[in-house]
Amino acid sequence: MMPWVASSSVASSLSVVSKSFWNIPRHLLKLSERSCSYWARRGYSTERDPLFSSSLRYSSFLEADHVGTDPFPLGGQVTSLHTVTVLPGTTIGKETSTSLMDVFQAANVPVKFEVLEVSDPEEGVPENVQFSLKKNRVAIKGPFPTNPLSKKDSFNICIRRDNDLFANVVHCFNIPGVNSRYSNVDIVLIRENTEGEYSGLEHETIPGVVENLKVISERASMRIAEYAFQYATKNGRKKVTCVHKANIMKMADGLFLECCRKVASKYPFIQFDSMIVDNTCMQLVSRPEQFDVMVLPNLYGNIVGNIVAGILGGPGLFPGANIGEHMAVFEQGARHSGRNIGGQNIANPTGVILSGVMLLRYLQLSSYANRIELAVLDALKNPKNHTADLGGNASTTDFTKAVIDNLPQ
């Protein structure tokens, strides 16, 4: 874990909350360009390489050790000026993204925001949005609810898939001042973000019978497993748990589990275990403190991530990041859209602000990240700053002001 830039008193206050405040490892991956066929578009070969050696191509561990710092894909300096694409989204997105930008401005963070509205997400990612993402390489994204009746691809999936944002990293932990039935919980979920049931390959074979293809590839499984163990190594984590359903889906989830086991063999100093997804859900609501880092296929990561957020205070609290080779998009860890509270100034912006903290660590602006992080945690210790989801009466604006007032000087 990267040493704190803030004072020792600040570091002491923060260290009790988490072992790894979102330092995100780097993996330099080279995928083939898209072509006419699906498999060629995804960079897969028809020839399978030996599994025992496949993960080596996805490791940048030696490179990270050589530079002697956290292996972020972008190596910006604290004094550099960065431009961040902001996609506020719909529902509560405008309120929470405004909260984030207000906090950054108050903290004098050296970034500029390029705010882009998407008028019709069902039509896909507009050219100006994709251009901005490619240009800036970092973004904050709000919620874009997907219409279940639409036949078109989800805007959210398009962002992740088209930019190969292969790793979804969500950090959930006990926050002082927030009530939970559980204690000593500090879990990082690392979710494969590009395939599985989200591959978008569906068809009707005959009227009334629909097939959905779940794609699990060795390539994607090895790189997400390698990422999980790199994350554990770099952030002082002790255990990685692979979540699967290989007892039923013996080939698909069996391959995912096999890849995780192969990568685990390279890290004897990290404890490895595996758990069937239904048992995982039961264990999370009975003994969640047993988990440390969890690596999961796409759908399971979505389900398990929502359970973890729910048992520790709710979806509005925890941050998330979608990491690719040359780009990262940050958003609330539990991707709830808050349709019923949009525009009412009552949404909890904590998860979005802490996603901004992840972004600052990604840009190596750690001193600013520390100050904002501490201010958020201090604000949450006071019940008068709690929004409705935490049982309080504070508005989004009230909470934002409390964070700004608590910024260390």
N, C-alpha and C positions, 0 to 999 in steps of 0.2 A: 504493500500500500504506500502511496506517495506521502511523504511527510507533510504535516499541516504547515501552511504558511502563516496562519494566524498565531496569536500569542499562546503560551502554554496553558493559560487559564481557559481560553476558548477551546483548545484541543481537549483539555480534560473534560469540559462540559459535553463535548460532542462524542467523546469516545465511548460513553456509556450507552449511547443509542445504537451504535452499529459497528461491526467489525470492518465494514467495507464500503464506505459511502460512495458507491457507484463509480469506482474507477474501472473503466471499460477497456479490456484488452483489445489488441489490434490483430487482425488476421488479414494478410494480403493474399487475396484469392484472384485467380485469373480464369474467368469463364469465357467460353466461346461466344461469339456474336450470334444474335438470333438469325435464323434462316427459316426456310419455308416449313420444315417439319417441327412438330412440338418438341421432340427430343433434341434436335439440333439447336432449337431456340434456347433450350435450357442448358446446353453445353454438355450433354451426356454422350458418352461413347457407347457403341454397341459391344465393345470389348471390355471385359471386366478386369481391372488390375488386381493383383493379389491384395487381399484385405489387410494383411499384416503390415503393409508398407504405405497404405493409402493416406493415412493421416499426416504423414510427414510433410506432404506438400502444403498443408494448411497451417503449419506451425511457424510462428515468428518469434518463438521464445528466445532463441539465441540473439536475434537482432535486438529484441527488447532489452536483454541483459547488457548488450554492447552499448546502447545509448544511455543506460543507467537511469532511466526515468519511466514513468508509466507509458505504455506503448499505445498512445493515441494515434489514430490515423492522421490527424492534423496537429502540427507542432507549433501552434501559435504562441507567441510570447505574451506576457501580461500586458505589455504596452501596445500590442498590435490592435488594430481596429478591424473587427470582423463584421460582416453583414449576415444577418440571420433571416431566412425566409419565415414568415409567419402566415399560417393558414388557419384563421380563427375558426372556421367551420360554422356549424349552425347550432341551434339550441343554446346551450350555456357557453359555447366557445368564445363568443365575443366578450363576455364578461370576464372569463377566466384568463384569456390571453391579454386583455387590457390590464388585469391585475398584475400579471407577470411583467409586462412592459413598464408599468408604473414603479414596481419594486426595483427593476433593473435601473431605471432612470434615477431613482432616489439613491441607489448605491453607486452611482457614477460608473456603471459597468461599461467598458469601452467596446460596445457593439452597436451597430445600427440595425434597425428592423425594416424589412421590406414586406409590407403587409399586402397580401393578395386575397381578394374575395373570389370564391368559386360559386357562380350563380346556379349551375346545374350539375351537381356531382354525378348524377346518373349518366351523363354524357362522357364520363371519363376524365382524365387529367388534362386540363387545357395546356396548350403549347407554352403559354407564358409562365405557367406554374412549373412545368418540367424544366424550362430554360432557367428559371430562378433556382430551382433545386440543384441543377447541374453546376450552375455558376457559384452559388454560395456554399453548397455542400453541407450545410447545417440548417435545420428547420425546427420550428415548433408547430405542432399540428393539433387543432381542436377536433371535436367530434363531427363526423360526417355519417349520420345514420343511414344504414342501407335498407332500402325498401324490399321486404321479402317477396313482394309480388313482381318486382322488376326482373326481367330476363338478362339484364346487363350486369357486367362485372362490377363489384363493389369498388368505389373510389379508393377506399382504404387499402384493399388488396392490390389495386393497380399501383399505388404509390410504392408499396413494399416490394411487389414482384418485379415491376419494371425497373427498379433501381437496385434490385438484388439486396435488399436490406434483410439479410438472412438470419440475424440474431435479434430476438426481442428479449430485452433484459428488464425485469421488473423486480424492484426491491421492496419487500414488505417487512415491517418490524414494529415492535411495541413503541409507541410514541408517548413520552411522559405527558400526562394531562388528558390523554384520550382513554376512555374506559374500554376495557376488553376483558373477556372471561379468561384470557390466557396471559401468561407472562413468559419472559425469556424466549420470545420468538423473534428470529432474525433470519429471514429466508430470501434468497435470491433465486428467481425463476428464470431459466434460460430456455427460450422456446424457439424451435425451428420455425422460420417465419415465411417460407416460400412454397411449401408443397403440402403433402398430406391430403386431408379432405378439402383443403382450400385450393387445390390445383385447378379447379374450374372445369374439369372434364366430366360432363354429364350428357347423357343422351337417353332418348326413349327408344327402347329396343322394339317393343310392340305397344300398341295403345294400352295404357294403364300400367306399364312396367318401365321404370326408370332406373338406370344404372349410374352410379357416381363412382368414379375411379379415384381411389386413394393411392397417391404416388409417394412411395418412400424410396429414395435413392441412396446408394452407398456414398456418393459424393457429398450430398447435403448432410447425411447423418454423421459422416466422419468429421466434417468441418464444424458442426454444431457441438459435437462431443469434444473435439479439440478445444473449441472456444470455452466450453464449460470448465474444462480442467485448467486451461490457461487462466481463466478468471479466478478459480479457486486458489491457484498457486500465487498469483500476483496480489491477491487480496487477503491472504492469511486464512483462508477457509480450510476446513478440515475434512469435509465429506461431500461427495457428489452422489446424488440419487437419480438413477434413470427410471423414468415413469413410462410404462408400456402396457400393452395388452397382448403380449406374445403367446400367451396360453391359448388364445383364440385366433388371432391374426398371425399365424406362425411364420409366414414369409415376410410380410410387410413390417410388422412390429418386431418380428424376429430379427430382421436385418438391422433395424435401429438399435436393438439391444446388443446384438453382436458387435456393431461398430463401437458402441459405448464401452463394451468390455475390452475391445482391442486397444482403444485409446487409454483406458484406465490402467492397462498393464504397463504403460510408459511412466505412470505416476504412482509408484508404490508408496509414496509418502502421503497420498491423499486416499482416505477411506472411500471405497466404492460399494454401493449396493444398488439393487434394483427392486422395483415394487410395481405390482399390477395397479392400473389406474383406479379401479373401484376401491381397492384396499387403501390406496393413497388418500382418496377423498375421506374415507372413514377415519384414517389415522390423523388427518388434518384437523378434524373436529373433535378428536379425543386427546392426542398428544402431538400438537404441532411443533413443539420445541425440539423434537428429534431430527428435524430437517435443517439442512444448511444450504447447499446449492442443489437445485433440482434441474435436470435437463429433460426436455419433453418434446415430443412431436407437436405439430401445430395445433390441432384441435384440443388435445389434452392440456396444452399450455394455457389455452383460453379458459377452459373450465376450471382447472386447478388454480389459476391466477385469481379468478373471481372469488373462489372459496377463501383463499388466503386473505385477500383484501377485506372480504366480508367479516371474517372472524376477528380482525384486528382494528376495525373501526369504520370500514366502508370504502367505496370506490373512489371517493374524492380525495383520499389522503396520500396515495402512493404514486411514485414516479415510474416512468418507463422510457425505454430508448429502443429504437430500431436501428441496428448497426449494419453497415455494409462496408465494402472495400474502401470507397472514397466518399462516403456520405453517411450522415446520421440524422434521423428524424425523431424528435422527442415529443412525447405526449403522455397524458395520464395513463398510469399503468393498467388499471382496470378500465377498459374502453367503453364506459357507459356514456350514453349521449345526454341523459338528463332532460328528455323531451318535456316532461311535465313541469319543469321548473325554469325553463329557458326564459330569459328576459325579465325575471322577477328580482334580480339582484340578491339571490339567496344561495347561489351555488358556492360550494367550498372550493377555493382555488389552490389549496395546499398541494395537491398532486401535480398541478401544472407548474407552480412555482418551483417545487422540488425537481421537476423535470428540467426546468431552467438551470437548477444547480448541477444536474448531470451534464447539461450542455456546456456549462462553464468549465467543468472538470475535463470534458472532452477537448475543449479549446485550451486547456492548461491555464485557465484563469482562476487558479485555486484560491487565491486570497479573496476574490469577490465571492466565489462559491461558499467559502467558509462563513463570511459575514451574513450572507442571505440565509444560509442553512440555520445558523444560530438564531437569527431573528425569527424565522418560522417556528422553530422549536420553542423559543421563549414565548411567542404569542400563543401557542397551543397550550401552554401550561396554565393559562388563565381562562377559566370557563366563560368569562364574559366575551371572549373572542370566538367562541365556538359557534359555527353556523348550524342551521337547522338539522342537518344530517348527523351532527354530533350531540344533538339535544339542546342546542343553544338558540339564541335569538339574533346573533350577529349577522349582518348582511355581508355580501361579498366585499363591498366597499369598506365596511368596518374592519373586516379581517385584514384587508390590504393595508389599511392605515396602521393597524397594530403591528404588522410586520415591519413597515417602514419606521415606525416609532422605536422599534427594538433593534434596528440596525446598529451594530457596534461602530463606534467612531474610530 
